[in-house]
Amino acid sequence: MWVKDASRSVPVASRMVSAEGRAKLEAELKDDYDKLRERHANKRKDKFLTLADARANAVKLDWDNYEPPRPQLPETTDYALREAPPHISGEASDESGVYVFEDFPLEQLVDTIDWTPFFLSWEMRGRYPDILNDPHKGPEARKLFDEAQAMLKQIVEDKWLTAKGVAGIFPAERVGDDIHVLSDDRSETVHIMHNLRQQTEHREGVPNRSLADFIAPKESGKKDWVGAFAVTAGLGSNEIVQRFKAQNDDYNAILVEALADRLAESFAEWLHKFVRTEIWGHSADESLSNSDLIGEKYHGIRPAPGYPACPEHTEKDTLWQMLDVEARTGIELTESRAMWPGAAVSGWYFSHPESRYFVVGRVAKDQVKDYAARKGWDIATAEKWIGPNLGYEPGGGED
């Protein structure tokens, strides 16, 4: 039986080993899958635009009357020194910069934790802090929260975990659906960020978006930049988890992992704000509460490779090369491009005030062929990695 994450495996396994619980679980599972099959059978078939028509319906931004913000790129910050990107030998100019955050203080991240996903990982649906006073879930939620606070205090005081991060800003320009990362003198392309475009038919007036739309096109003559980052708060977590498991204490093993995840997400939120206000500085006067930050009430976005706006995971390879992530943070990529340790977050930074998150959704075969050509892949490789976003059966279907 599939469960969404490790924290849910314990209650499910408990029901499986109970004769009464297992019978009820099996009945629930059968009912769920019967409904799932029915929904799938009745699902409206997507209508696709040609890739050319989807591109013609791209986001239209007024580049003539917009000046992309030039990065501030301070030489030093409170937590990091500026370094040259890996592709530059010698000192970087004022066009790019990479900042490495070594052994970032965990106490800086505690107050900005978003606790709502923490409770969701324990199958407690409800928004924090309201869930603590829920008439039905409140007692259990408060107990879990108190135990999490006690462990979080120990994690910070005893330095159970180490947090590291890296962020960089680079000259960039849009070329078709790709974003070209440029040398500091903008004379050559040093990396290419490949993007997919929404291809299903939308109602009139709704564009078919691609992340490339939020970077100034080469023909605009405007200088623009793109950012990248990777953070972890999970270094050392495996040792702590294994120690608890050796004591047959699965609960605290899962609790450590859940808290490491929350600290990593908090680090990503902290770093994005730091980039917006100091490193890039396009929102230097920003003054937002923690709830505003969680609600993303700021300019710019930080989509992650593998997520709905950029669902193809191998784009992490480019991000790792741009920042030399593994050497600078210890975060590794598995063969499927999952991050290890798991308590890690990575992604891109876009500064345009009209940039927004979206779902690429399913794509047609003409875009898969085009994407494969841009990546230097054969069609089968492209189909493998685009996977769930295919709007046809791999190896055949629509042309």
C-alpha positions as CSV (number, residue, x, y, z in Angstrom):
1,M,0.0,0.0,0.0
2,W,1.3,3.4,-1.0
3,V,1.4,6.2,1.6
4,K,2.2,9.8,0.9
5,D,5.2,10.1,3.3
6,A,7.1,8.2,6.0
7,S,5.2,9.8,8.9
8,R,2.0,8.2,7.7
9,S,3.4,4.6,7.5
10,V,3.2,4.0,11.3
11,P,-0.6,4.4,11.7
12,V,-1.2,2.5,8.4
13,A,1.0,-0.3,9.4
14,S,-0.7,-0.5,12.8
15,R,-4.1,-1.0,11.1
16,M,-2.6,-3.6,8.8
17,V,-1.5,-5.9,11.6
18,S,-4.9,-5.7,13.3
19,A,-7.5,-8.2,11.9
20,E,-10.3,-5.7,12.5
21,G,-8.4,-2.7,11.4
22,R,-7.1,-4.4,8.2
23,A,-10.5,-5.4,7.0
24,K,-11.7,-1.8,7.4
25,L,-8.6,-0.5,5.7
26,E,-9.0,-2.8,2.8
27,A,-12.7,-1.8,2.4
28,E,-11.7,1.9,2.5
29,L,-8.9,1.3,-0.1
30,K,-11.2,-0.5,-2.4
31,D,-13.7,2.3,-2.2
32,D,-11.1,4.9,-2.8
33,Y,-9.8,3.2,-5.9
34,D,-13.2,2.5,-7.3
35,K,-13.9,6.2,-7.1
36,L,-10.5,7.0,-8.6
37,R,-11.1,4.7,-11.6
38,E,-14.5,6.3,-12.1
39,R,-13.1,9.9,-12.0
40,H,-10.4,8.9,-14.4
41,A,-12.9,7.3,-16.8
42,N,-15.0,10.4,-16.8
43,K,-12.2,12.9,-17.0
44,R,-12.5,15.4,-19.8
45,K,-9.9,14.8,-22.5
46,D,-7.4,17.6,-22.8
47,K,-7.5,19.7,-25.9
48,F,-4.0,20.8,-27.0
49,L,-2.8,23.7,-29.0
50,T,0.1,23.2,-31.3
51,L,3.4,24.2,-29.7
52,A,3.6,27.2,-32.2
53,D,0.1,28.4,-31.1
54,A,1.0,27.9,-27.4
55,R,4.1,30.0,-27.9
56,A,2.1,32.7,-29.7
57,N,-0.2,32.8,-26.6
58,A,2.8,33.3,-24.2
59,V,2.7,35.8,-21.4
60,K,3.0,39.3,-22.9
61,L,5.1,41.6,-20.6
62,D,5.8,45.2,-21.4
63,W,9.6,45.0,-21.7
64,D,9.8,48.5,-23.3
65,N,8.6,50.2,-20.2
66,Y,10.2,47.9,-17.6
67,E,13.8,47.9,-16.4
68,P,14.9,44.6,-14.8
69,P,16.4,45.3,-11.3
70,R,20.2,45.2,-11.3
71,P,21.5,43.0,-8.4
72,Q,23.3,44.8,-5.5
73,L,25.7,41.9,-5.0
74,P,27.4,43.1,-1.8
75,E,31.0,41.8,-1.2
76,T,30.1,40.6,2.3
77,T,26.8,40.0,4.2
78,D,26.0,39.0,7.8
79,Y,26.4,35.3,6.9
80,A,28.4,34.9,3.7
81,L,31.1,36.3,1.5
82,R,30.6,36.8,-2.2
83,E,32.3,34.3,-4.5
84,A,32.8,33.9,-8.2
85,P,30.4,31.4,-10.0
86,P,32.1,28.1,-10.9
87,H,32.3,29.0,-14.6
88,I,34.4,32.1,-13.9
89,S,38.1,31.9,-13.3
90,G,39.4,34.8,-11.2
91,E,37.2,37.5,-9.8
92,A,33.6,38.1,-10.9
93,S,32.4,41.4,-12.1
94,D,29.3,43.2,-10.8
95,E,27.1,41.1,-13.0
96,S,27.1,37.8,-11.0
97,G,27.8,36.5,-7.5
98,V,27.5,33.3,-5.4
99,Y,27.0,33.3,-1.7
100,V,27.8,30.3,0.5
101,F,26.2,30.0,3.9
102,E,28.3,27.6,6.1
103,D,26.8,26.2,9.3
104,F,23.9,28.6,9.3
105,P,22.5,29.2,12.8
106,L,19.5,27.1,13.3
107,E,18.1,29.5,15.9
108,Q,17.6,32.0,13.1
109,L,15.1,29.6,11.5
110,V,12.9,28.6,14.4
111,D,10.6,31.6,14.5
112,T,9.8,31.4,10.7
113,I,8.8,27.8,10.6
114,D,5.5,27.1,8.8
115,W,3.8,24.6,11.1
116,T,0.8,23.9,9.0
117,P,2.6,21.3,6.7
118,F,4.1,19.8,9.8
119,F,0.6,18.8,11.1
120,L,-0.4,17.7,7.6
121,S,2.5,15.2,7.5
122,W,0.9,13.6,10.6
123,E,-2.5,13.5,8.9
124,M,-3.8,16.4,11.0
125,R,-5.6,18.7,8.6
126,G,-6.0,22.3,9.7
127,R,-4.2,25.6,9.7
128,Y,-1.7,26.4,12.4
129,P,-2.3,27.9,15.0
130,D,-6.1,27.3,14.7
131,I,-5.6,23.5,14.8
132,L,-4.3,23.7,18.4
133,N,-7.8,24.9,19.5
134,D,-9.8,22.6,17.2
135,P,-12.5,20.9,19.4
136,H,-11.7,17.5,17.9
137,K,-8.0,17.6,16.9
138,G,-6.8,20.2,19.4
139,P,-5.7,17.9,22.3
140,E,-3.7,15.6,20.0
141,A,-2.3,18.5,18.0
142,R,-1.2,20.3,21.2
143,K,0.5,17.2,22.5
144,L,2.4,16.7,19.2
145,F,3.3,20.4,19.0
146,D,4.7,20.4,22.6
147,E,6.8,17.3,21.9
148,A,8.0,18.9,18.6
149,Q,8.9,22.1,20.5
150,A,10.9,20.1,23.1
151,M,12.8,18.2,20.4
152,L,13.4,21.4,18.4
153,K,14.9,23.0,21.4
154,Q,17.3,20.1,21.8
155,I,18.1,20.1,18.1
156,V,19.2,23.7,18.3
157,E,21.0,23.6,21.7
158,D,22.9,20.3,21.0
159,K,23.5,21.1,17.4
160,W,22.1,17.8,16.2
161,L,21.7,19.2,12.7
162,T,23.8,21.4,10.4
163,A,22.3,23.9,7.9
164,K,24.1,24.9,4.8
165,G,23.1,26.9,1.8
166,V,24.2,28.5,-1.4
167,A,22.6,31.2,-3.6
168,G,23.7,33.0,-6.8
169,I,22.6,35.6,-9.3
170,F,23.5,35.4,-12.9
171,P,23.1,37.4,-16.1
172,A,20.4,35.9,-18.3
173,E,18.2,36.3,-21.3
174,R,15.2,34.5,-22.8
175,V,15.8,32.6,-26.1
176,G,12.5,30.9,-27.1
177,D,11.3,28.8,-24.2
178,D,14.8,28.5,-22.7
179,I,16.7,30.8,-20.4
180,H,20.3,31.3,-21.3
181,V,22.6,32.0,-18.4
182,L,25.4,34.2,-19.6
183,S,29.0,35.0,-18.9
184,D,29.5,38.3,-17.0
185,D,30.3,40.2,-20.3
186,R,27.1,38.6,-21.8
187,S,29.1,37.4,-24.8
188,E,28.5,33.7,-24.4
189,T,26.0,31.2,-22.9
190,V,27.4,29.2,-20.1
191,H,24.3,27.3,-19.0
192,I,20.8,26.7,-20.5
193,M,17.7,26.4,-18.3
194,H,15.2,24.4,-20.4
195,N,11.5,25.0,-19.8
196,L,8.2,23.5,-20.8
197,R,5.2,25.5,-21.8
198,Q,1.5,25.1,-20.9
199,Q,-0.1,23.5,-24.0
200,T,-3.7,22.7,-23.2
201,E,-6.3,25.0,-24.6
202,H,-7.3,27.9,-22.2
203,R,-10.2,30.2,-22.2
204,E,-9.7,33.4,-24.2
205,G,-7.4,35.9,-22.6
206,V,-5.5,33.3,-20.5
207,P,-1.9,32.8,-21.7
208,N,0.0,29.6,-22.1
209,R,2.8,30.2,-19.6
210,S,6.4,29.2,-19.4
211,L,9.0,30.3,-16.8
212,A,11.0,31.7,-19.7
213,D,8.3,34.4,-20.2
214,F,9.5,36.2,-17.0
215,I,13.0,36.8,-18.3
216,A,13.7,39.6,-20.8
217,P,14.0,38.2,-24.3
218,K,17.3,38.7,-26.1
219,E,15.7,40.9,-28.7
220,S,14.4,43.4,-26.1
221,G,17.9,44.7,-25.5
222,K,17.3,44.7,-21.7
223,K,19.8,43.3,-19.2
224,D,18.1,40.7,-17.0
225,W,19.2,38.2,-14.4
226,V,18.1,34.9,-12.9
227,G,18.9,33.4,-9.5
228,A,19.4,29.9,-8.1
229,F,19.7,28.4,-4.6
230,A,20.0,25.2,-2.6
231,V,19.7,24.8,1.1
232,T,19.6,22.0,3.6
233,A,19.0,21.6,7.3
234,G,19.3,17.9,7.3
235,L,23.1,17.3,7.6
236,G,23.5,15.0,10.5
237,S,19.9,13.9,10.6
238,N,20.6,10.3,9.4
239,E,22.8,9.6,12.4
240,I,20.1,10.9,14.8
241,V,17.4,8.9,13.0
242,Q,19.4,5.7,13.1
243,R,20.1,6.2,16.8
244,F,16.4,6.4,17.6
245,K,15.6,3.4,15.3
246,A,18.3,1.4,17.1
247,Q,16.2,2.1,20.3
248,N,13.0,1.0,18.4
249,D,11.8,4.6,18.7
250,D,10.3,5.2,15.3
251,Y,8.2,8.0,16.6
252,N,11.1,10.3,17.5
253,A,13.0,9.1,14.3
254,I,10.1,10.4,12.2
255,L,9.8,13.5,14.4
256,V,13.5,14.5,13.8
257,E,13.0,14.1,10.0
258,A,9.8,16.1,10.1
259,L,11.5,19.0,12.0
260,A,14.5,18.9,9.7
261,D,12.1,19.3,6.7
262,R,10.5,22.3,8.4
263,L,13.9,23.9,9.2
264,A,14.9,23.5,5.6
265,E,11.8,25.1,4.3
266,S,12.3,27.9,6.8
267,F,15.8,28.3,5.5
268,A,14.5,28.6,1.9
269,E,12.0,31.3,3.0
270,W,14.7,33.2,5.0
271,L,17.2,33.0,2.1
272,H,14.6,34.2,-0.5
273,K,13.9,37.2,1.7
274,F,17.6,37.8,2.1
275,V,18.1,37.7,-1.7
276,R,15.1,40.0,-2.3
277,T,16.3,42.6,0.2
278,E,20.1,42.4,0.1
279,I,21.8,40.2,-2.5
280,W,19.5,41.1,-5.4
281,G,17.9,43.9,-3.6
282,H,14.9,44.3,-5.9
283,S,12.7,44.6,-2.8
284,A,15.0,46.4,-0.4
285,D,12.2,48.1,1.4
286,E,10.2,45.0,2.0
287,S,8.5,44.7,5.4
288,L,6.4,41.6,5.7
289,S,5.2,39.5,8.7
290,N,5.9,35.8,8.9
291,S,2.3,35.1,7.8
292,D,2.8,37.4,4.8
293,L,5.9,35.5,3.8
294,I,4.2,32.1,4.1
295,G,1.3,33.6,2.1
296,E,4.0,34.7,-0.6
297,K,2.9,38.4,-0.5
298,Y,6.2,39.5,-2.1
299,H,7.6,40.2,-5.5
300,G,9.2,37.3,-7.3
301,I,9.0,33.5,-7.2
302,R,11.2,30.6,-6.4
303,P,10.0,27.6,-8.4
304,A,11.8,24.3,-7.9
305,P,12.8,21.8,-10.6
306,G,10.3,18.9,-10.4
307,Y,7.4,21.2,-9.3
308,P,4.4,22.2,-11.4
309,A,5.9,25.2,-13.2
310,C,9.1,23.3,-14.1
311,P,8.2,19.6,-13.7
312,E,11.2,18.0,-15.4
313,H,13.7,17.0,-12.7
314,T,17.0,16.8,-14.6
315,E,17.0,20.6,-14.7
316,K,18.5,20.2,-11.2
317,D,21.7,19.2,-13.0
318,T,22.0,22.7,-14.4
319,L,21.3,24.2,-11.0
320,W,24.0,22.0,-9.3
321,Q,26.5,23.1,-12.0
322,M,25.7,26.8,-11.7
323,L,26.3,26.8,-7.9
324,D,28.6,23.8,-7.5
325,V,26.0,22.7,-4.9
326,E,27.4,19.4,-3.8
327,A,30.8,20.7,-3.0
328,R,29.5,23.8,-1.3
329,T,26.6,22.3,0.7
330,G,26.9,18.5,0.8
331,I,23.5,18.1,-0.9
332,E,23.7,15.2,-3.4
333,L,21.4,14.2,-6.2
334,T,20.2,10.6,-6.6
335,E,19.7,8.9,-10.0
336,S,16.1,10.1,-10.0
337,R,17.3,13.6,-9.1
338,A,15.9,13.5,-5.5
339,M,18.0,15.5,-3.1
340,W,19.9,13.9,-0.2
341,P,19.6,14.6,2.6
342,G,15.8,14.8,2.1
343,A,15.5,17.9,4.3
344,A,16.7,20.1,1.4
345,V,15.1,22.7,-0.9
346,S,16.4,24.1,-4.2
347,G,15.1,26.2,-7.0
348,W,15.3,29.3,-9.2
349,Y,14.7,33.0,-8.4
350,F,12.7,35.3,-10.7
351,S,12.4,39.0,-9.8
352,H,9.7,40.3,-12.3
353,P,6.7,41.6,-10.3
354,E,4.3,39.8,-12.6
355,S,6.1,36.4,-12.3
356,R,3.8,33.8,-10.8
357,Y,3.5,30.1,-10.1
358,F,1.5,27.9,-12.5
359,V,1.0,24.3,-13.5
360,V,2.5,23.3,-16.8
361,G,0.1,20.4,-17.0
362,R,0.0,17.8,-19.8
363,V,1.9,18.5,-23.1
364,A,1.5,17.1,-26.6
365,K,4.0,15.1,-28.6
366,D,5.2,18.1,-30.7
367,Q,6.5,19.8,-27.5
368,V,8.1,16.6,-26.3
369,K,10.0,16.3,-29.6
370,D,11.0,20.0,-29.4
371,Y,12.1,19.6,-25.8
372,A,14.1,16.4,-26.6
373,A,16.0,18.3,-29.4
374,R,16.8,21.2,-27.1
375,K,18.1,18.9,-24.4
376,G,20.0,16.7,-26.9
377,W,17.9,13.6,-26.0
378,D,16.1,11.0,-27.9
379,I,12.3,10.9,-27.7
380,A,12.2,7.9,-25.3
381,T,14.5,9.8,-22.8
382,A,12.3,12.9,-23.0
383,E,9.1,10.8,-22.4
384,K,10.7,9.1,-19.4
385,W,11.6,12.4,-17.7
386,I,8.5,14.3,-18.7
387,G,6.5,11.3,-17.6
388,P,3.3,12.3,-15.8
389,N,3.0,15.4,-18.0
390,L,2.6,13.5,-21.2
391,G,-0.6,14.1,-23.0
392,Y,-0.4,10.8,-24.9
393,E,0.8,7.2,-24.4
394,P,4.6,7.0,-24.6
395,G,5.9,5.5,-27.8
396,G,2.8,6.3,-29.9
397,G,-0.4,8.4,-29.7
398,E,-0.9,11.9,-31.0
399,D,1.6,13.6,-33.3
